[in-house]
Structure formats: C-alpha cells, structure tokens
Amino acid sequence: MGNEQPLWSPSKEAQQKTPLFHFMEWCAERYGKSFPDYDSFYTWSIMERGDFWSAVWEFCGVRGERGARALINGEDMLAARFFPDARLNFAENLLTGTGAGDALIFRGEDKVSYRWSWDRLREEVSRLQQAFRALGIEKGDRVAAMMPNMPETIACMLATASIGAIWSSCSPDFGEQGVLDRFGQIGPKLFITCDAYWYNGKLQDVAAKVKAVSVVLKAPVLVVPYAGDAPALAASLADGRTLADFAAPFEEKAIEFEPLPFSHPLYILFSSGTTGVPKCIVHSAGGTLLQHLKEHRFHCSIEPGEKLFYFTTCGWMMWNWLVSGLAVGATLCLFDGSPFAPDGNVLFDYAQDERFAVFGTSAKYIDAVRKGGIVPKESHDLSALRLMTSTGSPLSPEGFSFVYEGIKSDVHLASISGGTDIVSCFVLGNPLKPVWRGEIQGPGLGLAVDVWNDDGKPIRGEKGELVCTKAFPSMPVMFWNDPDGEKYRAAYFERFDNVWCHGDFAEWTEHGGIVIHGRSDATLNPGGVRIGTAEIYNQVEQMEEVAEAICIGQDWDDDVRVILFVRLARDHMLDDDLVKAIKNRIRTGASPRHVPAKIIQVTDIPRTKSGKIVELAVRDVVHGRPVKNKEALANPEALDLFAGLAELKN
C-alpha cells in the first residue's frame, strides 16, 4: 500500500493496559504457551479453537454451565458444534449490573431524553417476563418488534431471551410490506410497536401501518408510548394493549432465567438485499454472546461503566451488537432519529455531554460530516473518546484521514466488517496494532479469515474472495423455513467446499490488514478483470462536486462496461469538464481499467434502511429486470430514476 506512517499507534504502556494484553498473558499461563506478539496469539486462537473459546468463556465470566466439551466435529463447518453440553441464558449474561448507575441513556433527536438505571432495567425485564409468560409465550416462540432504538426495546428483548423465546426486530420506518416480508415468515406470538416516532424533526405516524400489519400477523399487539397516543392506538386494534396496561398486574421479583443449550435460537435477523424476500437468519444465544464478548472486551477494550454508543436502528445487526455491551458492564447510549436533526452536530453534542468512550457509526456518516464542513475537533470536547468504529460500507482512505484531521487526532479508529450473516465482524480493530490509512487492522480472534482466488487458493497482494476456513461460534444455527438447510448451504458454502465464502471482494495488505473492495456479487468485470466498486467510490467521492455515487456493470457488446451514476453537490451540474475531471481522477487514483464508459447524473441513489447503496438493484433496473424486494429500501422511488435512461442505449 506504500503508506509511510500509520495514522495512529498505541504506546507500549497503552498496549499493556488493554484487556486483550491481559487476556494474552492469562492464556499463556493457563495453557503453558508463549505469545511473543499478537500474531502468535491469533494463530493459536484459530489452531486451538476449543481452548480459545473456553478461555473467552472463563476470562469474561460467562454465567452458565460450560460442560465438558468445547468443540465437536470441528473440521466440518456445517456439522461443528461449540459447547454441546453447555447451559446458559443470554439475558442473564447481559443483566450484569445492579444499583442506581446508568445502564441505558436515550435521546430521540432533540425531542425526548431519559435514562434508566440498572435497577430500573431489571425491574422492567422482571415485569415484562411475567407478562409475556401470562400471555403464553414459551421457549422457542417468536416475539417481533417494530421499534425505535429506545430502552423499552432492550427490556422487551431481554424479557424474551430470559424465557428462551426468539427475538426479531425492525425499525418503524419500514413500510407495511417490508414488515410483513420479515415477520410474516416467522409467525410471532406477540407484535411490539411504538405509537409514533420522530425523524428529521417531524412526527411520523404508524397507526395505519400497525393496523394493517396486525391483521395479517394475527398476534396480540403491545404498544409502547414514545411520540404519539399509545392508548388510542391500542384501543383501535383487535387485540392491542399499552405497555403500561400489559405490565401493570405484575410486581418486580427475581427474574427467572431459563437455562438453555449453547445453540438455542436467540435472534432472527434478516438479509437486507433486494434479490427477493429477506432470508431469516437464526443466531444462537451462546455463539452471539461469546463472539460479542470477545469483540467488546478484546478488540474494543470496553471496561465496565464506559459509555458505548452506536448509531443504529433496530433493523440493523449493529443494534444487536450494541446491546451486548451490557454483558461487559458498559452504559449504552441510545439514539433514535436522524443524525442530522436538528443539525449535523447532534451526535457530537451527545458524545460531549455523555463522554462517550466508544463512538460507532457508518462510513457514510463520516463522509457526510466531512462534506458538511463539520469539524468536531474544533467545536467539541471529545477528550473521553478513545475508539471510533465505522462499518456499513468500506471507509475510504479519505474518511480515515478526516477522522484524525477533523474529529480527533489521538483516537483508535477501527473500520470493521462482517454482517448480519454472523451478527458480528470477520475483520475489525486491534488495540495492539497501528492504524494504517484505508486499512482494516485485521481478522478477529478465533476466526480463520483468508482471501482466496477463484481456484480456492490463498492469495496475497491480489484481490479475491473473503473466506473463513474453520467453523466459529456465531455461524447461524439455521435459516428459518429451511428444513433441509438448502438455502443456508447455498448462501455460504456453494463456492468452496467446507469453507465459508462471505461475498466480499477483499485484499490483504503488507501490514497484515484487510481492504474490502465491495461486495463480490457487485464487482465489475470489464474485459475479464475484476474491479471492486469501492475503489471507484474512494476516488470520486473525494471530489467536492460529488455528493455520492453508485457504480454498476452494464452488459454491452458481449462484454461489460462500467457505468457511474453521480449525485452532485448543490449548485453543480455534470458538464463535459466535470466528466473529464471525474475520469481523470479515477484513471490516476485507481487505474485506467476503472474509468467508466458512461457517467450519468441522478438526483438520488437508492439505499437500504441501514444506509447501504444497492448496486444489484440498480443493475437489475438498468437491464430491465424486476427488483423483487423494494421494501428493503429506504427510498425505493429512487430506482425509477435509473429506468429507461436514454444515455444507457448508446
């Protein structure tokens, strides 16, 4: 990569204070090993996975019975089972604290704010658990929630998990069909919703949507008060009740945590793509817990009492990741609404006021802050901030630089990547190593991550498929409604035998880091050369004239040609000079092969609810193919801009 100096390096003293460093020492003593550096420890973690994951369990103080066996059928990815004799409860492991200290802090834009203590959280979970049981919810039943990212949502999830029921959530901005495409597949025993929500300073009513969804789901509806009239909405439903009425008959008592197998289903998450009805991905309680403990404690160095923030909705797996911060005793800082309402300082105001230790967000947000001319380094006290994480799409080299130049110079920046499929990260931050511009620091402990070529051979210095060659605990238990496992195998194991193929186009760096070049199913292939779309975005989106871009391959003359669509910044138009400047930027910054055959201006770019641009959907529209799941999009009307464009005909 040719970077001369890292953007950030931890001092030796700082390294030795991290939980990861202490964990390495602890494992060396426990297992009679020597780990002279992180790389030797990482190698041990993937070669001796049974010992490694047992060590995570013990060092992190997991509550439950571990059982005698740590891993069986370890060499067969589909048959492997971690801790087959274990018994634990996910909710018990998250309700770690007691007392008046803050467990949850909430802001709904600038409209609503409040906080819950650990005691308040336990009380709410206790009463909800009793109410759920009185409703007949049992182990294995599904509870579905269309909710903002607020404390009540977390309490409902914990009450669900305490019984052994299965939680599934989406955000209230999903359309009616989007909600039914998800929850209609899983047959929930209870549907939980808010009465309304705030977005961009405006009240968003959900009453009509809730009524329509509840008719199809045929489940009781629990209405949580937030921005509207919960009693009125509940009264208008065939079987609705407010949260207050639902929990009123029950007094707080000791929560009864159902001891369950390690692989017992905890969450159903949904793929966000537009290639059909979302896949229902079932994740286990034990696998999710261990993987998140490892990431929070060792890769993020989170200590009890620290403030952990992630900008996410309940329809993105980063919400599930955030909630697990309770298991290490963190105080969770929750936010719901637009990160630019009332203005672009709102999240940095929150970070300053509450002294975030960890600020998690998306690459798109960092880029929007940069392009908005916001310089938090000059306007906010971020002295408590020690870690900033970015995910959702690859963080550009320019984004890396901006964090250090515009947000904070002495901060650990961790670009992370994984996904809904594993409810966690394959590659992420490392507090013992430097941060290099444009690079993810490396693979997660216990995950045998590699980059392979089309022939299934490991490669260095070239782009290829991101794979994981050994089983790991947070692999999905199954897909819902996939009794013979056919959809599950097709999703990850068709490309390479007994190897997880993740669908990311990636490359190792000379520093042992990783660069993600985009989704491999969206890579461009002009003249038979594979090109990652992220490489084009990294160049184009640095230009002040370009707000954002989306790139596809169009079938043309028995080959593929690269088409770049750009949404320009205000007061700019795509004239010949700008077309020339964009092409020159791509030619010199990426390569002549990346230069698009056509550059076309559009007024909007379609994206999923979690902010990811949807290259495959645009490609389908351009080729006249139907987009099967427009409900996955935040702005489906944007797709119409790409249909029948005259420029694509010549």
Steps between C-alpha positions, in 0.01 A plus 500: 500500500803725534384691807805643672357572844201359687223742595506374860717267706439382856788558741649198674353626825155534344523150351582348837190655657257342253276205588642327190855517636385362839305227323807396300704475820222306671474251212878455485506404866184289486605295198878501545563702185716790399348785301777743410261711293139531390553301180617193692196529726268532200651187343441307824140627515416341165711185538366421849147631476365282780757638745464854370122523529512326841744771608264774378220338703707479816688832478180695427311325780214357297215394728392145431626142489770456238493123487784262422536544124600826328475392136386190312526427126730800484632432151155487338361855479138395473516226764725678753345574840648721771431416866241229426451426872469861618203670661468879520256787463586799282294750700661395827839579351391848393329597826837523672451817702292617793452833669424857403776538241402554139439192287322674210501864387260603223455791265232522232639783288449818704145400601539236771771405750509279808715237669450170676705364788601136521231454766236656274603274212477190721159607628366551148636164383351324803151640443513441124617143547200429721265670253646303208455175687142594592438552128620145437839580348731203541843378399535507121211742439575810295458859619515762223556871556471801269664743737732799536839449664376580852531343848159331485614307192800359687282407800259313272790316333649398835164378629462297179846346534454428872218258411680347204270658243651639178529874434473671163485873431483765232475877510169688477597662169448169319196499273208267560623244246854521634378411848286213369779370276697447820261423784248324277754221452555428869150494655552718810303434818515873584550813288655803676484849353536866591206742466697740274859613460708808420710534187669817377300705748164374376248270666456178302167327558492118482135432590381393153805280449463333841133424434575349159793292628312375807211372286741277306717390794194416713703548819430715807654848467694676776513879444795681661452875559754725332386782274123446460186378675561142614157449667315613186705276271464200733122555523467506121649150464319167524741380772707797610618624836743764620826417671368647826184288496694190393749516789270657764382175668856393585736603777875473470647171618814298431528435126482132409768431242427186298824297461529408131739322265787703352347475152146594609355763260520857631449732203351487153671759280412576140715550193451852368555441130257552215530159336180356648320449829756551780677191633414427866839442664479330840780572749578312820510637853841352582669584172375858503603550862852361468572678173376835631687464831818435303444801275397740776761400756805419289461680168327810643651496854165591657509522880205494744338841533631636171255671264440299183315661208408363159286687252261228387136409460337180625499370143881475479717237669706775660205546741545140618874564526447819700260338748758234588712778648293450815679166544829680570329752730503790253244780512320503165429834336200462270388741229199486273425722203704694248868564582455841337198622698500774603845527338820307433637560849234297682702181548815687595298705750382169645857364506622809682215510751518133595875453445485209258798267521391319183326672208372258236355613169500439125749593231223698327448708816871583529502604135187714547659678798815564296305634202277707730801699618451389861826490699422351844866523599458879512147519642462216751674356805558137401771435758327185627480347150763231450346278228303583189361217289363511148305242302212460251725552199876532449646812662698688236861603558371857500256405776787358707694824462200715586442321831853595610499846342142604578374295797788400729871449438557255786230239453499134404306486171369152426341435166304177549327257264290188541127506484155372570612152397729467804346776722857620554828575320744294297755784491523787746715709731797394708615718794852353484572599139532823302227641275599544137308725263229313312560165674299287740750386764446126469289191565315431822646258754381144450396564137708333228455782248677493164479631144472239223511515123244335273695173517464484879863590569614752764642816344701801614523834324203420277127543534280201564219351705489553876465154657506335840654154490403367845174490695431776753233541771293779342421315180121495458319208661286479186273700275134509603274298267800314355445149641765320295755785522504551124476882513764518773749289305431695182563831675850424628634159396429457128809684381762301695461162667486517882606867497284802581501741203377834628436685176750782557771591249810548715878530508774450759733795553873498567424583866282190548187712472204462267341726240140426400437601139123448508261209466633235266161460333518871411860496371550621148651274236592701189725300270510219755677710766325519838471849643357591840248782501645643822819589311299727272302656785821572690612724215176662387358581844812696591397758240309791649262504203383141568270433796487124440518245223389153398673283243379196304603281211272515196493211253626645172631351175560156653701658782433727799548875507526711815221751563540762774199689632572811706291714730667837496541750779271803497553751217702259285405357162660217304660680207778380271770648724373315808467173306861541390614582856321194644651269239846645557463461878407133460772435240777641717365398842383147417595380149407551133293181520274659763406799281126481427369488145213726606451751781136594560355752745206393721318686776491211749666165564303206645614356832387250760357601837849471650645735238669259260476588133344221292708436191323175411158665499622779272663244273171311475306816416751600232466156341120508517476232766252529788627591847340243725514668839469876474370504858859450613578851377478824692426690176361254242380787280866570417510185287264664250777747414703218342229347282515569128781755511572603141875525572512125566382416149813618322 
